[in-house]
Amino acid sequence: MKLECKHVWEHISEYLDRQLDPQLLQDIENHLENCEVCSAILDSTRNILVLTADDRTYELPVGYSERLHKRLAKALRE
Ligand SMILES: [Zn+2]
């Protein structure tokens, strides 16, 4: 099965939380290896998570998902 970028983005938070089933995880990792857009998004998402963890919050900031989705929507249009 070939994943499209938007499918990766739909699952990116589960991916980071390792809550995906193994087959989907494999598909997403394959996609990330071949897609600069998604790997860039993943990198920036990870950076936010690291910053949050350093603050010892361990939760996404309020509004984070909304901002991420807006950003993804913008990226989709470009
Ligand atoms: Zn992609």
N, CA, C, O and the ligand as a Tripos MOL2 file, in Angstrom:
@<TRIPOS>MOLECULE
protein
  313   311    79     0     0
PROTEIN
NO_CHARGES

@<TRIPOS>ATOM
      1 N           0.8440   -1.1970    0.0000 N.3       1 MET1
      2 CA          0.0000    0.0000    0.0000 C.3       1 MET1
      3 C           0.8750    1.2420    0.0000 C.2       1 MET1
      4 O           1.8270    1.3530    0.7720 O.2       1 MET1
      5 N           0.5340    2.1720   -0.8810 N.am      2 LYS2
      6 CA          1.3050    3.4040   -0.9780 C.3       2 LYS2
      7 C           0.5780    4.5010   -0.2160 C.2       2 LYS2
      8 O          -0.5760    4.8210   -0.5030 O.2       2 LYS2
      9 N           1.2790    5.0710    0.7640 N.am      3 LEU3
     10 CA          0.6790    6.1360    1.5580 C.3       3 LEU3
     11 C           0.8450    7.4660    0.8470 C.2       3 LEU3
     12 O           1.8630    7.7200    0.2040 O.2       3 LEU3
     13 N          -0.1490    8.2930    0.9690 N.am      4 GLU4
     14 CA          0.0020    9.6760    0.5430 C.3       4 GLU4
     15 C           0.4020   10.5220    1.7470 C.2       4 GLU4
     16 O           0.2280   10.1260    2.8990 O.2       4 GLU4
     17 N           0.9480   11.7050    1.4400 N.am      5 CYS5
     18 CA          1.4280   12.5840    2.5100 C.3       5 CYS5
     19 C           0.3340   12.8490    3.5390 C.2       5 CYS5
     20 O           0.5800   12.7990    4.7440 O.2       5 CYS5
     21 N          -0.8610   13.1280    3.0630 N.am      6 LYS6
     22 CA         -1.9040   13.5040    4.0270 C.3       6 LYS6
     23 C          -2.2280   12.3490    4.9660 C.2       6 LYS6
     24 O          -2.6550   12.5780    6.0970 O.2       6 LYS6
     25 N          -2.0330   11.1250    4.5200 N.am      7 HIS7
     26 CA         -2.2580    9.9900    5.4150 C.3       7 HIS7
     27 C          -1.1920    9.9390    6.5000 C.2       7 HIS7
     28 O          -1.4740    9.6310    7.6580 O.2       7 HIS7
     29 N           0.0440   10.2480    6.1010 N.am      8 VAL8
     30 CA          1.1110   10.2990    7.0980 C.3       8 VAL8
     31 C           0.7850   11.3710    8.1350 C.2       8 VAL8
     32 O           0.9450   11.1490    9.3350 O.2       8 VAL8
     33 N           0.3290   12.5280    7.6700 N.am      9 TRP9
     34 CA          0.0710   13.6450    8.5790 C.3       9 TRP9
     35 C          -1.0710   13.3260    9.5350 C.2       9 TRP9
     36 O          -1.0640   13.7350   10.6960 O.2       9 TRP9
     37 N          -2.0450   12.5900    9.0270 N.am     10 GLU10
     38 CA         -3.1540   12.2050    9.9010 C.3      10 GLU10
     39 C          -2.6800   11.3660   11.0870 C.2      10 GLU10
     40 O          -3.2770   11.3900   12.1640 O.2      10 GLU10
     41 N          -1.6060   10.6340   10.8690 N.am     11 HIS11
     42 CA         -1.1740    9.6700   11.8920 C.3      11 HIS11
     43 C           0.0920   10.1060   12.6040 C.2      11 HIS11
     44 O           0.6800    9.3400   13.3680 O.2      11 HIS11
     45 N           0.5190   11.3570   12.3480 N.am     12 ILE12
     46 CA          1.8650   11.7110   12.8100 C.3      12 ILE12
     47 C           1.9650   11.7250   14.3380 C.2      12 ILE12
     48 O           3.0020   11.3730   14.8990 O.2      12 ILE12
     49 N           0.8870   12.1310   15.0040 N.am     13 SER13
     50 CA          0.9860   12.1530   16.4670 C.3      13 SER13
     51 C           0.9950   10.7280   17.0290 C.2      13 SER13
     52 O           1.6820   10.4470   18.0110 O.2      13 SER13
     53 N           0.2340    9.8390   16.4030 N.am     14 GLU14
     54 CA          0.2810    8.4370   16.8280 C.3      14 GLU14
     55 C           1.6470    7.8250   16.5150 C.2      14 GLU14
     56 O           2.1770    6.9990   17.2570 O.2      14 GLU14
     57 N           2.1880    8.2700   15.3800 N.am     15 TYR15
     58 CA          3.5250    7.7860   15.0290 C.3      15 TYR15
     59 C           4.5280    8.1740   16.1060 C.2      15 TYR15
     60 O           5.3290    7.3510   16.5490 O.2      15 TYR15
     61 N           4.4750    9.4370   16.5230 N.am     16 LEU16
     62 CA          5.4240    9.9130   17.5390 C.3      16 LEU16
     63 C           5.1930    9.2280   18.8810 C.2      16 LEU16
     64 O           6.1280    9.0180   19.6530 O.2      16 LEU16
     65 N           3.9440    8.8870   19.1480 N.am     17 ASP17
     66 CA          3.6210    8.2020   20.3980 C.3      17 ASP17
     67 C           3.7800    6.6880   20.2870 C.2      17 ASP17
     68 O           3.5660    5.9530   21.2510 O.2      17 ASP17
     69 N           4.1660    6.2360   19.0790 N.am     18 ARG18
     70 CA          4.3290    4.8020   18.8440 C.3      18 ARG18
     71 C           3.0300    4.0340   19.1250 C.2      18 ARG18
     72 O           3.0410    2.9520   19.7120 O.2      18 ARG18
     73 N           1.9350    4.6140   18.6960 N.am     19 GLN19
     74 CA          0.6460    3.9700   18.9220 C.3      19 GLN19
     75 C           0.0630    3.3910   17.6400 C.2      19 GLN19
     76 O          -1.1180    3.0470   17.5820 O.2      19 GLN19
     77 N           0.8910    3.2890   16.6290 N.am     20 LEU20
     78 CA          0.4120    2.7470   15.3680 C.3      20 LEU20
     79 C           0.5480    1.2300   15.3430 C.2      20 LEU20
     80 O           1.3830    0.6480   16.0350 O.2      20 LEU20
     81 N          -0.2970    0.6090   14.5230 N.am     21 ASP21
     82 CA         -0.0660   -0.8210   14.3430 C.3      21 ASP21
     83 C           1.1670   -1.0060   13.4580 C.2      21 ASP21
     84 O           1.4950   -0.1370   12.6500 O.2      21 ASP21
     85 N           1.8390   -2.1300   13.6150 N.am     22 PRO22
     86 CA          3.1630   -2.3190   12.9890 C.3      22 PRO22
     87 C           3.1490   -2.1360   11.4720 C.2      22 PRO22
     88 O           4.1030   -1.6010   10.9070 O.2      22 PRO22
     89 N           2.0970   -2.5660   10.8210 N.am     23 GLN23
     90 CA          2.0560   -2.4380    9.3700 C.3      23 GLN23
     91 C           2.0010   -0.9710    8.9540 C.2      23 GLN23
     92 O           2.7050   -0.5540    8.0340 O.2      23 GLN23
     93 N           1.1690   -0.1980    9.6300 N.am     24 LEU24
     94 CA          1.0480    1.2150    9.3090 C.3      24 LEU24
     95 C           2.3420    1.9490    9.6540 C.2      24 LEU24
     96 O           2.7860    2.8280    8.9160 O.2      24 LEU24
     97 N           2.9320    1.5790   10.7740 N.am     25 LEU25
     98 CA          4.2100    2.1710   11.1620 C.3      25 LEU25
     99 C           5.2500    1.9440   10.0710 C.2      25 LEU25
    100 O           5.9980    2.8540    9.7120 O.2      25 LEU25
    101 N           5.2890    0.7320    9.5520 N.am     26 GLN26
    102 CA          6.2440    0.4050    8.4930 C.3      26 GLN26
    103 C           5.9690    1.2330    7.2450 C.2      26 GLN26
    104 O           6.8970    1.7600    6.6300 O.2      26 GLN26
    105 N           4.7080    1.3480    6.8720 N.am     27 ASP27
    106 CA          4.3430    2.1340    5.6930 C.3      27 ASP27
    107 C           4.7640    3.5840    5.8600 C.2      27 ASP27
    108 O           5.2800    4.2030    4.9290 O.2      27 ASP27
    109 N           4.5400    4.1200    7.0560 N.am     28 ILE28
    110 CA          4.8810    5.5160    7.2930 C.3      28 ILE28
    111 C           6.3930    5.7020    7.2670 C.2      28 ILE28
    112 O           6.8890    6.6800    6.7060 O.2      28 ILE28
    113 N           7.1160    4.7850    7.8600 N.am     29 GLU29
    114 CA          8.5700    4.9240    7.8350 C.3      29 GLU29
    115 C           9.1100    4.8320    6.4150 C.2      29 GLU29
    116 O          10.0380    5.5550    6.0510 O.2      29 GLU29
    117 N           8.5330    3.9480    5.6180 N.am     30 ASN30
    118 CA          8.9380    3.8730    4.2110 C.3      30 ASN30
    119 C           8.6700    5.1910    3.4970 C.2      30 ASN30
    120 O           9.4960    5.6720    2.7200 O.2      30 ASN30
    121 N           7.5160    5.7600    3.7680 N.am     31 HIS31
    122 CA          7.1500    7.0220    3.1370 C.3      31 HIS31
    123 C           8.1140    8.1360    3.5600 C.2      31 HIS31
    124 O           8.5680    8.9260    2.7330 O.2      31 HIS31
    125 N           8.4140    8.1820    4.8550 N.am     32 LEU32
    126 CA          9.2750    9.2480    5.3760 C.3      32 LEU32
    127 C          10.6660    9.2030    4.7480 C.2      32 LEU32
    128 O          11.3050   10.2350    4.5450 O.2      32 LEU32
    129 N          11.1180    7.9990    4.4470 N.am     33 GLU33
    130 CA         12.4370    7.8690    3.8470 C.3      33 GLU33
    131 C          12.4860    8.4780    2.4540 C.2      33 GLU33
    132 O          13.5410    8.8900    1.9720 O.2      33 GLU33
    133 N          11.3270    8.5240    1.8230 N.am     34 ASN34
    134 CA         11.2920    8.9500    0.4180 C.3      34 ASN34
    135 C          10.6180   10.2970    0.2120 C.2      34 ASN34
    136 O          10.4710   10.7450   -0.9250 O.2      34 ASN34
    137 N          10.2150   10.9340    1.2720 N.am     35 CYS35
    138 CA          9.4360   12.1550    1.1320 C.3      35 CYS35
    139 C          10.0390   13.2620    1.9950 C.2      35 CYS35
    140 O          10.0040   13.1940    3.2230 O.2      35 CYS35
    141 N          10.5840   14.2700    1.3430 N.am     36 GLU36
    142 CA         11.2130   15.3710    2.0790 C.3      36 GLU36
    143 C          10.1930   16.1840    2.8520 C.2      36 GLU36
    144 O          10.4720   16.6530    3.9560 O.2      36 GLU36
    145 N           9.0100   16.3520    2.2740 N.am     37 VAL37
    146 CA          7.9870   17.1650    2.9310 C.3      37 VAL37
    147 C           7.6220   16.5510    4.2730 C.2      37 VAL37
    148 O           7.6030   17.2370    5.2950 O.2      37 VAL37
    149 N           7.3360   15.2700    4.2640 N.am     38 CYS38
    150 CA          6.9060   14.6180    5.4990 C.3      38 CYS38
    151 C           8.0470   14.5130    6.4990 C.2      38 CYS38
    152 O           7.8150   14.6560    7.7000 O.2      38 CYS38
    153 N           9.2600   14.2700    6.0490 N.am     39 SER39
    154 CA         10.3460   14.1740    7.0220 C.3      39 SER39
    155 C          10.6320   15.5420    7.6300 C.2      39 SER39
    156 O          11.0120   15.6240    8.7990 O.2      39 SER39
    157 N          10.4580   16.6220    6.8600 N.am     40 ALA40
    158 CA         10.6260   17.9690    7.4210 C.3      40 ALA40
    159 C           9.5500   18.2570    8.4610 C.2      40 ALA40
    160 O           9.8270   18.8220    9.5190 O.2      40 ALA40
    161 N           8.3330   17.8640    8.1490 N.am     41 ILE41
    162 CA          7.2410   18.0720    9.1040 C.3      41 ILE41
    163 C           7.4890   17.2630   10.3690 C.2      41 ILE41
    164 O           7.2640   17.7400   11.4820 O.2      41 ILE41
    165 N           7.9490   16.0490   10.1840 N.am     42 LEU42
    166 CA          8.2310   15.2100   11.3510 C.3      42 LEU42
    167 C           9.3410   15.8250   12.2060 C.2      42 LEU42
    168 O           9.2510   15.8420   13.4340 O.2      42 LEU42
    169 N          10.3920   16.3320   11.5410 N.am     43 ASP43
    170 CA         11.4840   16.9740   12.2820 C.3      43 ASP43
    171 C          10.9720   18.1430   13.1090 C.2      43 ASP43
    172 O          11.3040   18.2670   14.2880 O.2      43 ASP43
    173 N          10.1640   18.9990   12.4950 N.am     44 SER44
    174 CA          9.7120   20.1720   13.2370 C.3      44 SER44
    175 C           8.7440   19.7630   14.3340 C.2      44 SER44
    176 O           8.7050   20.3900   15.3930 O.2      44 SER44
    177 N           7.9710   18.7260   14.0940 N.am     45 THR45
    178 CA          7.0710   18.2300   15.1300 C.3      45 THR45
    179 C           7.8700   17.6770   16.3000 C.2      45 THR45
    180 O           7.5360   17.9090   17.4620 O.2      45 THR45
    181 N           8.9280   16.9440   15.9790 N.am     46 ARG46
    182 CA          9.7900   16.3950   17.0290 C.3      46 ARG46
    183 C          10.4410   17.4990   17.8430 C.2      46 ARG46
    184 O          10.5420   17.3990   19.0660 O.2      46 ARG46
    185 N          10.8870   18.5630   17.1600 N.am     47 ASN47
    186 CA         11.5260   19.6790   17.8720 C.3      47 ASN47
    187 C          10.5800   20.2600   18.8990 C.2      47 ASN47
    188 O          10.9840   20.5660   20.0210 O.2      47 ASN47
    189 N           9.3390   20.4120   18.5260 N.am     48 ILE48
    190 CA          8.3500   20.9530   19.4520 C.3      48 ILE48
    191 C           8.1870   20.0080   20.6360 C.2      48 ILE48
    192 O           8.0980   20.4530   21.7810 O.2      48 ILE48
    193 N           8.1470   18.7220   20.3690 N.am     49 LEU49
    194 CA          7.9910   17.7460   21.4430 C.3      49 LEU49
    195 C           9.1920   17.7580   22.3870 C.2      49 LEU49
    196 O           9.0340   17.6290   23.6010 O.2      49 LEU49
    197 N          10.3940   17.9150   21.8230 N.am     50 VAL50
    198 CA         11.5980   17.9500   22.6560 C.3      50 VAL50
    199 C          11.5650   19.1760   23.5530 C.2      50 VAL50
    200 O          11.8350   19.0860   24.7500 O.2      50 VAL50
    201 N          11.2320   20.3250   22.9670 N.am     51 LEU51
    202 CA         11.1370   21.5480   23.7650 C.3      51 LEU51
    203 C          10.1340   21.3740   24.8970 C.2      51 LEU51
    204 O          10.3700   21.7880   26.0320 O.2      51 LEU51
    205 N           9.0240   20.7590   24.5640 N.am     52 THR52
    206 CA          7.9930   20.5540   25.5720 C.3      52 THR52
    207 C           8.5000   19.6330   26.6780 C.2      52 THR52
    208 O           8.2430   19.8600   27.8600 O.2      52 THR52
    209 N           9.2250   18.5900   26.2730 N.am     53 ALA53
    210 CA          9.7460   17.6500   27.2570 C.3      53 ALA53
    211 C          10.7710   18.3270   28.1720 C.2      53 ALA53
    212 O          10.8180   18.0490   29.3700 O.2      53 ALA53
    213 N          11.5980   19.2240   27.5950 N.am     54 ASP54
    214 CA         12.5830   19.9350   28.4170 C.3      54 ASP54
    215 C          11.9220   20.7970   29.4720 C.2      54 ASP54
    216 O          12.4820   21.0290   30.5440 O.2      54 ASP54
    217 N          10.7510   21.2590   29.1660 N.am     55 ASP55
    218 CA          9.9810   22.0330   30.1420 C.3      55 ASP55
    219 C           9.3170   21.1240   31.1690 C.2      55 ASP55
    220 O           8.6290   21.5880   32.0790 O.2      55 ASP55
    221 N           9.5310   19.8450   31.0110 N.am     56 ARG56
    222 CA          8.9400   18.8490   31.8900 C.3      56 ARG56
    223 C           7.4190   18.9070   31.8890 C.2      56 ARG56
    224 O           6.7540   18.6410   32.8910 O.2      56 ARG56
    225 N           6.9010   19.2640   30.7240 N.am     57 THR57
    226 CA          5.4460   19.3110   30.5910 C.3      57 THR57
    227 C           4.9280   17.9630   30.1030 C.2      57 THR57
    228 O           3.9410   17.4320   30.6110 O.2      57 THR57
    229 N           5.6210   17.4270   29.1050 N.am     58 TYR58
    230 CA          5.2850   16.1370   28.5270 C.3      58 TYR58
    231 C           3.9000   16.0950   27.9070 C.2      58 TYR58
    232 O           3.3350   15.0270   27.6710 O.2      58 TYR58
    233 N           3.3690   17.2720   27.6500 N.am     59 GLU59
    234 CA          2.1210   17.3330   26.8880 C.3      59 GLU59
    235 C           2.2860   18.3820   25.8210 C.2      59 GLU59
    236 O           3.0780   19.3150   25.9610 O.2      59 GLU59
    237 N           1.5360   18.2230   24.7590 N.am     60 LEU60
    238 CA          1.5780   19.2320   23.7230 C.3      60 LEU60
    239 C           0.9400   20.5090   24.2480 C.2      60 LEU60
    240 O          -0.0490   20.4610   24.9800 O.2      60 LEU60
    241 N           1.5050   21.6510   23.8730 N.am     61 PRO61
    242 CA          0.8930   22.9090   24.2980 C.3      61 PRO61
    243 C          -0.5300   23.0230   23.7800 C.2      61 PRO61
    244 O          -0.8870   22.4510   22.7500 O.2      61 PRO61
    245 N          -1.3140   23.7580   24.5030 N.am     62 VAL62
    246 CA         -2.6870   24.0020   24.0570 C.3      62 VAL62
    247 C          -2.6460   24.6650   22.6890 C.2      62 VAL62
    248 O          -1.8860   25.6050   22.4600 O.2      62 VAL62
    249 N          -3.4690   24.1620   21.7950 N.am     63 GLY63
    250 CA         -3.5090   24.7530   20.4600 C.3      63 GLY63
    251 C          -2.4860   24.1660   19.5190 C.2      63 GLY63
    252 O          -2.4550   24.5020   18.3360 O.2      63 GLY63
    253 N          -1.6590   23.3000   20.0330 N.am     64 TYR64
    254 CA         -0.6060   22.7470   19.1820 C.3      64 TYR64
    255 C          -1.1870   21.9880   17.9940 C.2      64 TYR64
    256 O          -0.7640   22.1970   16.8570 O.2      64 TYR64
    257 N          -2.1350   21.1250   18.2450 N.am     65 SER65
    258 CA         -2.7020   20.3280   17.1620 C.3      65 SER65
    259 C          -3.3420   21.2100   16.1140 C.2      65 SER65
    260 O          -3.2320   20.9690   14.9120 O.2      65 SER65
    261 N          -4.0110   22.2350   16.5980 N.am     66 GLU66
    262 CA         -4.6670   23.1530   15.6720 C.3      66 GLU66
    263 C          -3.6410   23.8470   14.7850 C.2      66 GLU66
    264 O          -3.8190   23.9580   13.5720 O.2      66 GLU66
    265 N          -2.5550   24.3150   15.4190 N.am     67 ARG67
    266 CA         -1.5180   24.9810   14.6270 C.3      67 ARG67
    267 C          -0.8820   24.0160   13.6520 C.2      67 ARG67
    268 O          -0.5950   24.3780   12.5110 O.2      67 ARG67
    269 N          -0.6600   22.7910   14.0930 N.am     68 LEU68
    270 CA         -0.0540   21.8070   13.2010 C.3      68 LEU68
    271 C          -0.9760   21.5410   12.0110 C.2      68 LEU68
    272 O          -0.5230   21.4520   10.8700 O.2      68 LEU68
    273 N          -2.2480   21.4190   12.2870 N.am     69 HIS69
    274 CA         -3.1830   21.1330   11.2010 C.3      69 HIS69
    275 C          -3.2580   22.2930   10.2140 C.2      69 HIS69
    276 O          -3.3570   22.0840    9.0050 O.2      69 HIS69
    277 N          -3.2090   23.5170   10.7380 N.am     70 LYS70
    278 CA         -3.2030   24.6710    9.8290 C.3      70 LYS70
    279 C          -1.9650   24.6520    8.9570 C.2      70 LYS70
    280 O          -2.0140   24.9230    7.7580 O.2      70 LYS70
    281 N          -0.8640   24.3260    9.5900 N.am     71 ARG71
    282 CA          0.3840   24.2780    8.8560 C.3      71 ARG71
    283 C           0.3460   23.1980    7.7750 C.2      71 ARG71
    284 O           0.8140   23.3990    6.6540 O.2      71 ARG71
    285 N          -0.2170   22.0600    8.1370 N.am     72 LEU72
    286 CA         -0.3240   20.9770    7.1660 C.3      72 LEU72
    287 C          -1.2540   21.3640    6.0400 C.2      72 LEU72
    288 O          -0.9910   21.0730    4.8730 O.2      72 LEU72
    289 N          -2.3420   22.0190    6.3940 N.am     73 ALA73
    290 CA         -3.2940   22.4510    5.3600 C.3      73 ALA73
    291 C          -2.6240   23.4260    4.4020 C.2      73 ALA73
    292 O          -2.8550   23.3840    3.1940 O.2      73 ALA73
    293 N          -1.7860   24.3120    4.9590 N.am     74 LYS74
    294 CA         -1.0720   25.2690    4.1350 C.3      74 LYS74
    295 C          -0.0930   24.5230    3.2230 C.2      74 LYS74
    296 O           0.0080   24.8160    2.0320 O.2      74 LYS74
    297 N           0.6140   23.5700    3.7900 N.am     75 ALA75
    298 CA          1.5920   22.8070    3.0070 C.3      75 ALA75
    299 C           0.9090   22.0420    1.8690 C.2      75 ALA75
    300 O           1.4590   21.9000    0.7770 O.2      75 ALA75
    301 N          -0.2990   21.5550    2.1510 N.am     76 LEU76
    302 CA         -1.0420   20.8270    1.1250 C.3      76 LEU76
    303 C          -1.3620   21.7050   -0.0790 C.2      76 LEU76
    304 O          -1.3810   21.2370   -1.2170 O.2      76 LEU76
    305 N          -1.6110   22.9780    0.1880 N.am     77 ARG77
    306 CA         -1.9770   23.8740   -0.9020 C.3      77 ARG77
    307 C          -0.7810   24.3000   -1.7230 C.2      77 ARG77
    308 O          -0.9350   24.7050   -2.8760 O.2      77 ARG77
    309 N           0.4110   24.2160   -1.1510 N.am     78 GLU78
    310 CA          1.5980   24.7330   -1.8420 C.3      78 GLU78
    311 C           2.1680   23.7280   -2.8390 C.2      78 GLU78
    312 O           3.1660   24.0130   -3.5010 O.2      78 GLU78
    313 ZN          4.9900   12.7350    2.1640 Zn       79 ZN79
@<TRIPOS>BOND
     1     1     2 1
     2     2     3 1
     3     3     4 2
     4     3     5 am
     5     5     6 1
     6     6     7 1
     7     7     8 2
     8     7     9 am
     9     9    10 1
    10    10    11 1
    11    11    12 2
    12    11    13 am
    13    13    14 1
    14    14    15 1
    15    15    16 2
    16    15    17 am
    17    17    18 1
    18    18    19 1
    19    19    20 2
    20    19    21 am
    21    21    22 1
    22    22    23 1
    23    23    24 2
    24    23    25 am
    25    25    26 1
    26    26    27 1
    27    27    28 2
    28    27    29 am
    29    29    30 1
    30    30    31 1
    31    31    32 2
    32    31    33 am
    33    33    34 1
    34    34    35 1
    35    35    36 2
    36    35    37 am
    37    37    38 1
    38    38    39 1
    39    39    40 2
    40    39    41 am
    41    41    42 1
    42    42    43 1
    43    43    44 2
    44    43    45 am
    45    45    46 1
    46    46    47 1
    47    47    48 2
    48    47    49 am
    49    49    50 1
    50    50    51 1
    51    51    52 2
    52    51    53 am
    53    53    54 1
    54    54    55 1
    55    55    56 2
    56    55    57 am
    57    57    58 1
    58    58    59 1
    59    59    60 2
    60    59    61 am
    61    61    62 1
    62    62    63 1
    63    63    64 2
    64    63    65 am
    65    65    66 1
    66    66    67 1
    67    67    68 2
    68    67    69 am
    69    69    70 1
    70    70    71 1
    71    71    72 2
    72    71    73 am
    73    73    74 1
    74    74    75 1
    75    75    76 2
    76    75    77 am
    77    77    78 1
    78    78    79 1
    79    79    80 2
    80    79    81 am
    81    81    82 1
    82    82    83 1
    83    83    84 2
    84    83    85 am
    85    85    86 1
    86    86    87 1
    87    87    88 2
    88    87    89 am
    89    89    90 1
    90    90    91 1
    91    91    92 2
    92    91    93 am
    93    93    94 1
    94    94    95 1
    95    95    96 2
    96    95    97 am
    97    97    98 1
    98    98    99 1
    99    99   100 2
   100    99   101 am
   101   101   102 1
   102   102   103 1
   103   103   104 2
   104   103   105 am
   105   105   106 1
   106   106   107 1
   107   107   108 2
   108   107   109 am
   109   109   110 1
   110   110   111 1
   111   111   112 2
   112   111   113 am
   113   113   114 1
   114   114   115 1
   115   115   116 2
   116   115   117 am
   117   117   118 1
   118   118   119 1
   119   119   120 2
   120   119   121 am
   121   121   122 1
   122   122   123 1
   123   123   124 2
   124   123   125 am
   125   125   126 1
   126   126   127 1
   127   127   128 2
   128   127   129 am
   129   129   130 1
   130   130   131 1
   131   131   132 2
   132   131   133 am
   133   133   134 1
   134   134   135 1
   135   135   136 2
   136   135   137 am
   137   137   138 1
   138   138   139 1
   139   139   140 2
   140   139   141 am
   141   141   142 1
   142   142   143 1
   143   143   144 2
   144   143   145 am
   145   145   146 1
   146   146   147 1
   147   147   148 2
   148   147   149 am
   149   149   150 1
   150   150   151 1
   151   151   152 2
   152   151   153 am
   153   153   154 1
   154   154   155 1
   155   155   156 2
   156   155   157 am
   157   157   158 1
   158   158   159 1
   159   159   160 2
   160   159   161 am
   161   161   162 1
   162   162   163 1
   163   163   164 2
   164   163   165 am
   165   165   166 1
   166   166   167 1
   167   167   168 2
   168   167   169 am
   169   169   170 1
   170   170   171 1
   171   171   172 2
   172   171   173 am
   173   173   174 1
   174   174   175 1
   175   175   176 2
   176   175   177 am
   177   177   178 1
   178   178   179 1
   179   179   180 2
   180   179   181 am
   181   181   182 1
   182   182   183 1
   183   183   184 2
   184   183   185 am
   185   185   186 1
   186   186   187 1
   187   187   188 2
   188   187   189 am
   189   189   190 1
   190   190   191 1
   191   191   192 2
   192   191   193 am
   193   193   194 1
   194   194   195 1
   195   195   196 2
   196   195   197 am
   197   197   198 1
   198   198   199 1
   199   199   200 2
   200   199   201 am
   201   201   202 1
   202   202   203 1
   203   203   204 2
   204   203   205 am
   205   205   206 1
   206   206   207 1
   207   207   208 2
   208   207   209 am
   209   209   210 1
   210   210   211 1
   211   211   212 2
   212   211   213 am
   213   213   214 1
   214   214   215 1
   215   215   216 2
   216   215   217 am
   217   217   218 1
   218   218   219 1
   219   219   220 2
   220   219   221 am
   221   221   222 1
   222   222   223 1
   223   223   224 2
   224   223   225 am
   225   225   226 1
   226   226   227 1
   227   227   228 2
   228   227   229 am
   229   229   230 1
   230   230   231 1
   231   231   232 2
   232   231   233 am
   233   233   234 1
   234   234   235 1
   235   235   236 2
   236   235   237 am
   237   237   238 1
   238   238   239 1
   239   239   240 2
   240   239   241 am
   241   241   242 1
   242   242   243 1
   243   243   244 2
   244   243   245 am
   245   245   246 1
   246   246   247 1
   247   247   248 2
   248   247   249 am
   249   249   250 1
   250   250   251 1
   251   251   252 2
   252   251   253 am
   253   253   254 1
   254   254   255 1
   255   255   256 2
   256   255   257 am
   257   257   258 1
   258   258   259 1
   259   259   260 2
   260   259   261 am
   261   261   262 1
   262   262   263 1
   263   263   264 2
   264   263   265 am
   265   265   266 1
   266   266   267 1
   267   267   268 2
   268   267   269 am
   269   269   270 1
   270   270   271 1
   271   271   272 2
   272   271   273 am
   273   273   274 1
   274   274   275 1
   275   275   276 2
   276   275   277 am
   277   277   278 1
   278   278   279 1
   279   279   280 2
   280   279   281 am
   281   281   282 1
   282   282   283 1
   283   283   284 2
   284   283   285 am
   285   285   286 1
   286   286   287 1
   287   287   288 2
   288   287   289 am
   289   289   290 1
   290   290   291 1
   291   291   292 2
   292   291   293 am
   293   293   294 1
   294   294   295 1
   295   295   296 2
   296   295   297 am
   297   297   298 1
   298   298   299 1
   299   299   300 2
   300   299   301 am
   301   301   302 1
   302   302   303 1
   303   303   304 2
   304   303   305 am
   305   305   306 1
   306   306   307 1
   307   307   308 2
   308   307   309 am
   309   309   310 1
   310   310   311 1
   311   311   312 2
@<TRIPOS>SUBSTRUCTURE
     1 MET1         2 RESIDUE 1 A MET
     2 LYS2         6 RESIDUE 1 A LYS
     3 LEU3        10 RESIDUE 1 A LEU
     4 GLU4        14 RESIDUE 1 A GLU
     5 CYS5        18 RESIDUE 1 A CYS
     6 LYS6        22 RESIDUE 1 A LYS
     7 HIS7        26 RESIDUE 1 A HIS
     8 VAL8        30 RESIDUE 1 A VAL
     9 TRP9        34 RESIDUE 1 A TRP
    10 GLU10       38 RESIDUE 1 A GLU
    11 HIS11       42 RESIDUE 1 A HIS
    12 ILE12       46 RESIDUE 1 A ILE
    13 SER13       50 RESIDUE 1 A SER
    14 GLU14       54 RESIDUE 1 A GLU
    15 TYR15       58 RESIDUE 1 A TYR
    16 LEU16       62 RESIDUE 1 A LEU
    17 ASP17       66 RESIDUE 1 A ASP
    18 ARG18       70 RESIDUE 1 A ARG
    19 GLN19       74 RESIDUE 1 A GLN
    20 LEU20       78 RESIDUE 1 A LEU
    21 ASP21       82 RESIDUE 1 A ASP
    22 PRO22       86 RESIDUE 1 A PRO
    23 GLN23       90 RESIDUE 1 A GLN
    24 LEU24       94 RESIDUE 1 A LEU
    25 LEU25       98 RESIDUE 1 A LEU
    26 GLN26      102 RESIDUE 1 A GLN
    27 ASP27      106 RESIDUE 1 A ASP
    28 ILE28      110 RESIDUE 1 A ILE
    29 GLU29      114 RESIDUE 1 A GLU
    30 ASN30      118 RESIDUE 1 A ASN
    31 HIS31      122 RESIDUE 1 A HIS
    32 LEU32      126 RESIDUE 1 A LEU
    33 GLU33      130 RESIDUE 1 A GLU
    34 ASN34      134 RESIDUE 1 A ASN
    35 CYS35      138 RESIDUE 1 A CYS
    36 GLU36      142 RESIDUE 1 A GLU
    37 VAL37      146 RESIDUE 1 A VAL
    38 CYS38      150 RESIDUE 1 A CYS
    39 SER39      154 RESIDUE 1 A SER
    40 ALA40      158 RESIDUE 1 A ALA
    41 ILE41      162 RESIDUE 1 A ILE
    42 LEU42      166 RESIDUE 1 A LEU
    43 ASP43      170 RESIDUE 1 A ASP
    44 SER44      174 RESIDUE 1 A SER
    45 THR45      178 RESIDUE 1 A THR
    46 ARG46      182 RESIDUE 1 A ARG
    47 ASN47      186 RESIDUE 1 A ASN
    48 ILE48      190 RESIDUE 1 A ILE
    49 LEU49      194 RESIDUE 1 A LEU
    50 VAL50      198 RESIDUE 1 A VAL
    51 LEU51      202 RESIDUE 1 A LEU
    52 THR52      206 RESIDUE 1 A THR
    53 ALA53      210 RESIDUE 1 A ALA
    54 ASP54      214 RESIDUE 1 A ASP
    55 ASP55      218 RESIDUE 1 A ASP
    56 ARG56      222 RESIDUE 1 A ARG
    57 THR57      226 RESIDUE 1 A THR
    58 TYR58      230 RESIDUE 1 A TYR
    59 GLU59      234 RESIDUE 1 A GLU
    60 LEU60      238 RESIDUE 1 A LEU
    61 PRO61      242 RESIDUE 1 A PRO
    62 VAL62      246 RESIDUE 1 A VAL
    63 GLY63      250 RESIDUE 1 A GLY
    64 TYR64      254 RESIDUE 1 A TYR
    65 SER65      258 RESIDUE 1 A SER
    66 GLU66      262 RESIDUE 1 A GLU
    67 ARG67      266 RESIDUE 1 A ARG
    68 LEU68      270 RESIDUE 1 A LEU
    69 HIS69      274 RESIDUE 1 A HIS
    70 LYS70      278 RESIDUE 1 A LYS
    71 ARG71      282 RESIDUE 1 A ARG
    72 LEU72      286 RESIDUE 1 A LEU
    73 ALA73      290 RESIDUE 1 A ALA
    74 LYS74      294 RESIDUE 1 A LYS
    75 ALA75      298 RESIDUE 1 A ALA
    76 LEU76      302 RESIDUE 1 A LEU
    77 ARG77      306 RESIDUE 1 A ARG
    78 GLU78      310 RESIDUE 1 A GLU
    79 ZN79       313 GROUP 0 **** ****
